[in-house]
Amino acid sequence: MSITDLKERAIYYLNILEPGKLQSALDYIEYLYENSLYENSTPLDDFDYALARRADERGPQETVSFEEALKECGLTYADLQD
């Protein structure tokens, strides 16, 4: 498949994605670009994909409070002091 064919295919999918998925696709494309700038870049692994999938399932909310993250992990501030 030629570069032109690949770009046309990518554009096709970008044009039909819903806005939330489009943002995820753009984030991933930006990651790929930024990652390609470094010789010793680390490829994504299953954990990275699981995090991305979980973020997509949460919906459009882009941030989680620190308190909420601790609660989801079953931790408290006191646990972090140990």
Steps between C-alpha positions, in 0.01 A plus 500: 500500500643839402537796732222677312269200548582487872430872544172476310394205715591688820309808386197286414484364853569838659209648305248244629606475866274649764657801681605309814672230299652761269669662800639162606628437147665841489660445841642170377629653175669776702651236728636308200650816358657613827624149572666484158714802589703296747729212403448303821123534508297235678210343309156479655426179690181329618488720811506817288219369281295403807539852640395654169198269475397587856531871425284459189236316703486783752378739234609854423627582850872562456615524859437324828562664833783362710250415772287301252806314373598407856145385575491284185825335609375452856765732640508802729748782545627317811586197285729719291695608806614147583 
